[in-house]
Amino acid sequence: MFSILVSGGPVMIPIALSAIAATIIIIERLMFYRSVKKGERDILPRIRASIDKGHYEEAAAICETVDSPAARLMKTGIGYREFSEAAIKEAVTNEANREIPRLERYLSTLGTIANISTLLGLLGTVTGNIRAFGVLGSMGAMGNPALLASAIAEALVTTAAGLIVSIPAVIFYNYFIAEVNRIVTEMEASVSDLVILLVSERKKHEVQA
């Protein structure tokens, strides 16, 4: 296996580095989105139950126990509960704008790796073919079979290696983009429910007072 990789020539070095970087990013993002899903599960009912009782500090404490974007947005909304509905929405929106870059972290790098690894494979194909034609040109029609085979191997191995890195990177990139969109949609829905709940609870207390 190692000899096959070596036969790909110098272009295999950046392809291998791209593969390592893509693997690290994919594992990190999988763990991150999994923790977000786990943290956001059933958080709104718990917060709703605390707010229904008027225990706003308890609701904020629940948000602090969950490391997720939705929890931080809800904590912001609870902190602005005394303000107008427009002010609550604005504060939550500003917090959401700070959370989205965290959700999209490293995705542009993964997308770049997906694109550049294919180009690196193509570069290896070109350099391998150049070597092959060089062998044919310097040694006649048949050339040196060993050198010719080495050049062809460089062209084929780098192409295959580039695709092997690129295909999973593209798949996971699209999957992560879908995850970000899903989290943002659920986050917006949860925060909207929270704003409605806070406003309705405040109006209820105003009527009772």
Order of alpha helices (4+ residues) and beta strands (2+ residues): alpha-alpha-alpha-alpha-alpha-alpha-alpha-alpha
